[in-house]
Amino acid sequence: MSKKDSKILFLDDDGQEIEFNVIEQTTIAGQTYLLVEDCEASSEDESVVLIMKEVQLEDDYVSYEIVEDDKELDMISDIFNALLDGLEVSL
């Protein structure tokens, strides 16, 4: 699956599914992070993006949660900015 075709489903607090496009993925010190955008909430000039991290569950299943820690968010957004030459991830 190419990055352009990568999508994940996220359940919000109300149990509603939200589909995200995966823009980029990176692994740092064994922790996998995704830069995603809401499939329905993007505009022509700017998109709302989130950084999510992989959380290991039972039986080799994984889940993703939104990164909320400010230090972690700053560090990972800098890395995604470097990986996405020409695009800027701002908080």
C-alpha positions as CSV (number, residue, x, y, z in Angstrom):
1,M,0.0,0.0,0.0
2,S,1.5,3.4,-1.0
3,K,1.3,6.3,1.4
4,K,-1.3,8.0,-0.8
5,D,-3.6,5.0,-0.3
6,S,-2.9,4.6,3.5
7,K,-5.9,5.3,5.7
8,I,-6.7,4.6,9.3
9,L,-10.0,4.7,11.2
10,F,-10.1,6.4,14.6
11,L,-12.9,6.2,17.1
12,D,-13.8,9.5,18.8
13,D,-15.1,9.8,22.3
14,D,-18.7,9.2,21.0
15,G,-17.7,6.0,19.2
16,Q,-18.0,7.6,15.8
17,E,-15.5,6.5,13.1
18,I,-13.3,9.2,11.6
19,E,-11.2,8.3,8.6
20,F,-7.7,9.8,8.3
21,N,-5.2,9.9,5.4
22,V,-1.7,8.9,6.5
23,I,0.7,11.6,5.3
24,E,3.9,10.3,6.8
25,Q,5.1,7.7,9.2
26,T,8.3,7.5,11.2
27,T,9.8,5.4,14.0
28,I,11.9,6.9,16.8
29,A,13.5,4.8,19.5
30,G,11.1,2.0,18.7
31,Q,8.0,4.2,18.9
32,T,6.0,4.6,15.7
33,Y,4.3,7.9,14.9
34,L,1.9,8.9,12.1
35,L,1.1,12.3,10.7
36,V,-2.5,12.2,9.6
37,E,-5.2,14.5,8.2
38,D,-8.9,14.1,8.5
39,C,-10.2,12.9,5.1
40,E,-13.3,15.2,5.3
41,A,-11.9,18.3,7.0
42,S,-9.2,19.4,4.7
43,S,-9.3,22.7,2.7
44,E,-7.4,23.7,-0.4
45,D,-4.6,25.7,1.2
46,E,-4.3,24.2,4.8
47,S,-5.2,20.9,6.3
48,V,-5.8,20.1,9.9
49,V,-3.3,17.4,10.8
50,L,-2.7,15.3,13.9
51,I,0.3,13.3,15.2
52,M,-0.7,9.9,16.5
53,K,1.5,7.3,18.1
54,E,1.2,3.5,18.0
55,V,0.1,1.8,21.2
56,Q,0.7,-2.0,21.5
57,L,-2.3,-4.0,22.6
58,E,-2.8,-7.6,23.4
59,D,-2.2,-10.4,20.9
60,D,-0.1,-8.2,18.5
61,Y,-2.9,-5.7,17.9
62,V,-2.0,-2.0,17.8
63,S,-4.0,1.1,18.3
64,Y,-3.2,4.8,17.7
65,E,-3.7,7.7,20.1
66,I,-3.3,11.4,19.6
67,V,0.0,12.8,20.9
68,E,-0.9,15.4,23.5
69,D,2.4,15.9,25.5
70,D,3.8,19.3,24.4
71,K,7.5,18.2,24.5
72,E,6.8,15.0,22.5
73,L,4.6,16.9,20.1
74,D,7.3,19.6,19.4
75,M,10.0,16.9,18.9
76,I,7.9,14.8,16.5
77,S,6.5,17.8,14.5
78,D,10.2,18.9,13.9
79,I,11.0,15.5,12.6
80,F,7.9,15.5,10.3
81,N,8.9,19.0,9.0
82,A,12.3,17.6,8.1
83,L,10.8,14.5,6.4
84,L,8.2,16.5,4.5
85,D,10.5,18.9,2.6
86,G,8.4,21.8,1.5
87,L,5.5,21.2,3.8
88,E,5.2,22.8,7.3
89,V,3.7,21.1,10.3
90,S,2.6,23.8,12.8
91,L,1.0,23.3,16.1
